[in-house]
């Protein structure tokens, strides 16, 4: 296990957690197979499209995320900010 940093999750002195990266490989996804909310928990599942030797396409679920609504909105805001940055014109 490699410690790769720390993140603050609140304003208290005990609200700092160590980030551990076990080297999980990145997942490529092509579509959502589930996106729902129940009791303040968001469920999001992702799939990668594949094709067998006979040409039959299928969607293999590769990740299922469960998160509190607050974290889902935090993710949404972070993606929106990332999109803004990528749309800014670059200086030559």
C-alpha positions, -999 to +999 in steps of 0.1 A: +000+000+000+014+034-010+003+065+008-001+092-019-013+121+001-039+135+025-073+151+021-093+172+045-129+160+048-141+185+074-130+215+094-119+197+126-084+186+136-093+149+131-108+155+097-077+147+077-074+113+061-045+095+044-051+086+007-040+050+000-035+039-037-033+001-041-026+005-078-061-004-091-061-003-129-082+024-145-115+013-160-128+024-194-165+029-196-189+035-225-223+039-208-244+040-177-263+009-169-279+023-138-284+057-123-309+060-094-314+076-060-329+059-030-329+073+006-302+099-002-279+073-017-270+076-054-264+043-074-244+046-106-232+016-126-210+018-156-204-007-185-178-012-212-190-023-247-174-054-260-180-077-290-176-114-292-161-134-321-195-136-338-201-099-337-226-099-308-222-067-289-226-067-251-222-043-222-201-057-194-207-039-161-172-028-148-180-006-119-209+001-094-207+032-073-228+040-043-225+075-027-243+099-005-262+127-024-237+153-011-208+134-027-226+130-060-232+168-061-196+174-052-186+152-081-209+170-104-195+204-094-159+191-099-167+178-134-183+211-143-153+230-131-130+206-151-151+212-182-148+250-178-110+247-175-108+225-207-129+250-227-107+280-219-087+292-249-050+284-246-023+310-252+000+304-281 
